[in-house]
Amino acid sequence: MDKATIIEKINGFLVEEFEVDIEKVTPDANLRETLELDSLDYIDLVVVIESNFGFKVKPEDFVSIVTFQNFYDYVANRIASEKVAS
């Protein structure tokens, strides 16, 4: 799966699951502020990631994720590392 497909898929489920305006989803935007995430929303986000991309997410993985670009990179890197591991 290439990065553009990953970004498209992520943006699609963010708009659907978190009812965020797609214009607010930009690489530099703050993920937590834009999506108005609370602790329960993070759990929802983890479930959506795991079901869409097929890998387990650890809570500590989110420590370094601030922007949407960080989020896209995280998912792309995890997908790439899952391919290497299998």
MDAnalysis code that builds the backbone (N, CA, C; Angstrom):
import MDAnalysis as mda
import numpy as np

u = mda.Universe.empty(258, n_residues=86, atom_resindex=np.repeat(np.arange(86), 3), trajectory=True)
u.add_TopologyAttr("name", ["N", "CA", "C"] * 86)
u.add_TopologyAttr("resid", np.arange(1, 87))
u.add_TopologyAttr("resname", ["MET", "ASP", "LYS", "ALA", "THR", "ILE", "ILE", "GLU", "LYS", "ILE", "ASN", "GLY", "PHE", "LEU", "VAL", "GLU", "GLU", "PHE", "GLU", "VAL", "ASP", "ILE", "GLU", "LYS", "VAL", "THR", "PRO", "ASP", "ALA", "ASN", "LEU", "ARG", "GLU", "THR", "LEU", "GLU", "LEU", "ASP", "SER", "LEU", "ASP", "TYR", "ILE", "ASP", "LEU", "VAL", "VAL", "VAL", "ILE", "GLU", "SER", "ASN", "PHE", "GLY", "PHE", "LYS", "VAL", "LYS", "PRO", "GLU", "ASP", "PHE", "VAL", "SER", "ILE", "VAL", "THR", "PHE", "GLN", "ASN", "PHE", "TYR", "ASP", "TYR", "VAL", "ALA", "ASN", "ARG", "ILE", "ALA", "SER", "GLU", "LYS", "VAL", "ALA", "SER"])
u.atoms.positions = np.array([
    [0.863, -1.177, 0.000],
    [0.000, 0.000, 0.000],
    [0.904, 1.233, 0.000],
    [0.700, 2.108, -0.984],
    [1.542, 3.301, -1.049],
    [1.026, 4.387, -0.096],
    [1.877, 5.396, 0.120],
    [1.571, 6.422, 1.115],
    [0.307, 7.217, 0.764],
    [0.101, 7.520, -0.509],
    [-1.098, 8.264, -0.912],
    [-2.365, 7.476, -0.581],
    [-2.333, 6.170, -0.778],
    [-3.481, 5.323, -0.450],
    [-3.708, 5.294, 1.054],
    [-2.626, 5.218, 1.813],
    [-2.725, 5.225, 3.275],
    [-3.369, 6.526, 3.752],
    [-2.899, 7.657, 3.229],
    [-3.435, 8.966, 3.626],
    [-4.911, 9.071, 3.262],
    [-5.258, 8.625, 2.064],
    [-6.655, 8.661, 1.620],
    [-7.546, 7.819, 2.536],
    [-7.063, 6.633, 2.891],
    [-7.827, 5.743, 3.764],
    [-7.982, 6.348, 5.163],
    [-6.893, 6.896, 5.705],
    [-6.941, 7.530, 7.027],
    [-7.922, 8.695, 7.011],
    [-7.786, 9.578, 6.041],
    [-8.679, 10.746, 5.979],
    [-10.132, 10.314, 5.850],
    [-10.375, 9.262, 5.094],
    [-11.728, 8.762, 4.930],
    [-12.338, 8.320, 6.244],
    [-11.595, 7.522, 7.032],
    [-12.188, 7.077, 8.295],
    [-12.206, 8.169, 9.347],
    [-11.300, 9.148, 9.265],
    [-11.355, 10.260, 10.222],
    [-12.611, 11.098, 9.990],
    [-12.916, 11.358, 8.733],
    [-14.115, 12.127, 8.399],
    [-15.360, 11.365, 8.822],
    [-15.373, 10.063, 8.548],
    [-16.548, 9.247, 8.853],
    [-16.702, 9.006, 10.356],
    [-15.656, 8.552, 11.008],
    [-15.737, 8.151, 12.417],
    [-15.747, 9.335, 13.386],
    [-14.988, 10.385, 13.053],
    [-14.838, 11.503, 13.978],
    [-15.559, 12.761, 13.511],
    [-16.251, 12.638, 12.379],
    [-17.077, 13.718, 11.845],
    [-16.321, 15.046, 11.784],
    [-15.086, 14.970, 11.296],
    [-14.267, 16.164, 11.142],
    [-14.385, 16.662, 9.703],
    [-14.326, 17.968, 9.539],
    [-14.376, 18.590, 8.222],
    [-13.053, 18.307, 7.509],
    [-13.100, 17.726, 6.327],
    [-11.900, 17.316, 5.602],
    [-10.951, 18.488, 5.362],
    [-11.460, 19.704, 5.251],
    [-10.592, 20.870, 5.041],
    [-9.689, 21.129, 6.247],
    [-10.091, 20.659, 7.414],
    [-9.278, 20.850, 8.625],
    [-8.169, 19.808, 8.747],
    [-8.261, 18.753, 7.955],
    [-7.274, 17.673, 8.011],
    [-6.142, 18.006, 7.040],
    [-5.119, 18.672, 7.575],
    [-3.937, 19.025, 6.789],
    [-2.716, 18.422, 7.474],
    [-1.647, 18.181, 6.738],
    [-0.472, 17.546, 7.340],
    [0.052, 18.263, 8.592],
    [-0.007, 19.597, 8.615],
    [0.546, 20.360, 9.738],
    [-0.427, 20.532, 10.907],
    [-1.687, 20.204, 10.712],
    [-2.698, 20.421, 11.761],
    [-2.452, 19.487, 12.946],
    [-2.788, 19.972, 14.132],
    [-2.654, 19.189, 15.346],
    [-3.760, 18.137, 15.385],
    [-3.367, 16.888, 15.483],
    [-4.318, 15.768, 15.438],
    [-5.330, 15.848, 16.568],
    [-4.846, 15.988, 17.795],
    [-5.738, 15.978, 18.954],
    [-6.705, 17.168, 18.923],
    [-6.207, 18.359, 18.611],
    [-7.071, 19.546, 18.592],
    [-8.081, 19.489, 17.455],
    [-7.637, 19.088, 16.275],
    [-8.529, 19.048, 15.114],
    [-9.652, 18.046, 15.307],
    [-9.313, 16.874, 15.849],
    [-10.319, 15.833, 16.048],
    [-11.031, 15.961, 17.389],
    [-10.554, 16.907, 18.223],
    [-11.107, 17.101, 19.571],
    [-11.117, 15.779, 20.336],
    [-9.953, 15.136, 20.375],
    [-9.826, 13.811, 20.983],
    [-9.750, 13.877, 22.503],
    [-10.526, 13.012, 23.141],
    [-10.358, 12.775, 24.570],
    [-9.850, 11.335, 24.706],
    [-9.691, 10.864, 25.921],
    [-9.103, 9.533, 26.108],
    [-9.947, 8.423, 25.474],
    [-11.254, 8.539, 25.520],
    [-12.107, 7.522, 24.883],
    [-11.982, 7.564, 23.362],
    [-11.818, 8.770, 22.811],
    [-11.648, 8.899, 21.367],
    [-10.358, 8.230, 20.898],
    [-9.313, 8.294, 21.732],
    [-8.067, 7.611, 21.376],
    [-8.292, 6.108, 21.262],
    [-9.095, 5.571, 22.141],
    [-9.415, 4.136, 22.074],
    [-10.139, 3.838, 20.769],
    [-11.105, 4.682, 20.424],
    [-11.814, 4.510, 19.148],
    [-10.842, 4.583, 17.973],
    [-9.919, 5.525, 18.040],
    [-8.941, 5.695, 16.968],
    [-8.064, 4.453, 16.832],
    [-7.633, 3.905, 17.950],
    [-6.821, 2.682, 17.944],
    [-7.596, 1.534, 17.304],
    [-8.851, 1.376, 17.677],
    [-9.679, 0.299, 17.116],
    [-9.825, 0.464, 15.606],
    [-10.048, 1.683, 15.161],
    [-10.214, 1.941, 13.724],
    [-8.907, 1.659, 12.975],
    [-7.781, 2.060, 13.544],
    [-6.489, 1.797, 12.907],
    [-6.268, 0.292, 12.794],
    [-6.476, -0.403, 13.909],
    [-6.235, -1.849, 13.913],
    [-7.140, -2.578, 12.923],
    [-8.386, -2.168, 12.831],
    [-9.304, -2.858, 11.921],
    [-9.038, -2.503, 10.453],
    [-8.563, -1.292, 10.187],
    [-8.308, -0.873, 8.807],
    [-6.947, -1.317, 8.276],
    [-5.958, -1.404, 9.175],
    [-4.602, -1.666, 8.711],
    [-4.007, -2.976, 9.225],
    [-4.683, -3.647, 10.160],
    [-4.265, -4.978, 10.567],
    [-3.039, -5.084, 11.449],
    [-2.717, -4.047, 12.214],
    [-1.626, -4.166, 13.175],
    [-2.074, -3.613, 14.522],
    [-1.421, -4.076, 15.574],
    [-1.745, -3.642, 16.933],
    [-1.052, -2.311, 17.236],
    [-1.760, -1.445, 17.923],
    [-1.246, -0.136, 18.305],
    [-1.037, -0.116, 19.812],
    [0.135, 0.361, 20.222],
    [0.408, 0.512, 21.652],
    [0.128, 1.956, 22.044],
    [-0.442, 2.181, 23.223],
    [-0.735, 3.559, 23.647],
    [0.485, 4.478, 23.596],
    [1.650, 3.949, 23.926],
    [2.854, 4.794, 23.925],
    [3.252, 5.240, 22.524],
    [2.736, 4.573, 21.489],
    [3.013, 4.989, 20.113],
    [2.484, 6.398, 19.837],
    [1.422, 6.783, 20.546],
    [0.806, 8.082, 20.292],
    [1.557, 9.248, 20.930],
    [2.526, 8.968, 21.777],
    [3.267, 10.034, 22.455],
    [3.928, 10.972, 21.452],
    [4.496, 10.409, 20.397],
    [5.214, 11.233, 19.424],
    [4.334, 11.733, 18.275],
    [3.064, 11.366, 18.272],
    [2.172, 11.790, 17.192],
    [1.476, 13.087, 17.596],
    [1.834, 14.163, 16.905],
    [1.246, 15.470, 17.188],
    [0.413, 15.945, 16.003],
    [0.972, 15.833, 14.808],
    [0.288, 16.322, 13.609],
    [-0.270, 15.156, 12.793],
    [-1.088, 15.501, 11.820],
    [-1.594, 14.469, 10.909],
    [-0.440, 13.832, 10.145],
    [0.584, 14.629, 9.786],
    [1.743, 14.065, 9.084],
    [2.437, 13.018, 9.951],
    [2.594, 13.300, 11.260],
    [3.169, 12.300, 12.172],
    [2.332, 11.022, 12.144],
    [1.012, 11.188, 12.123],
    [0.084, 10.058, 12.121],
    [0.220, 9.251, 10.834],
    [0.246, 9.945, 9.682],
    [0.415, 9.263, 8.397],
    [1.735, 8.484, 8.377],
    [2.804, 9.131, 8.840],
    [4.124, 8.494, 8.844],
    [4.126, 7.267, 9.751],
    [3.499, 7.396, 10.919],
    [3.434, 6.279, 11.861],
    [2.758, 5.069, 11.201],
    [1.595, 5.285, 10.599],
    [0.857, 4.183, 9.972],
    [1.666, 3.592, 8.818],
    [2.244, 4.441, 7.976],
    [3.040, 3.956, 6.841],
    [4.234, 3.140, 7.324],
    [4.913, 3.608, 8.362],
    [6.074, 2.890, 8.893],
    [5.674, 1.552, 9.507],
    [4.552, 1.543, 10.212],
    [4.077, 0.284, 10.808],
    [3.691, -0.720, 9.727],
    [3.030, -0.266, 8.680],
    [2.664, -1.166, 7.579],
    [3.930, -1.731, 6.932],
    [4.915, -0.866, 6.716],
    [6.171, -1.311, 6.113],
    [6.884, -2.311, 7.018],
    [6.903, -2.068, 8.316],
    [7.593, -2.985, 9.224],
    [6.833, -4.314, 9.363],
    [5.513, -4.271, 9.241],
    [4.724, -5.514, 9.275],
    [5.033, -6.378, 8.059],
    [5.220, -5.737, 6.894],
    [5.561, -6.465, 5.672],
    [6.914, -7.153, 5.819],
    [7.881, -6.424, 6.385],
    [9.220, -6.960, 6.568],
    [9.199, -8.142, 7.533],
    [8.397, -8.026, 8.583],
    [8.331, -9.071, 9.612],
    [7.664, -10.350, 9.103],
    [6.785, -10.214, 8.112],
    [6.059, -11.420, 7.661],
    [6.712, -12.124, 6.515],
])
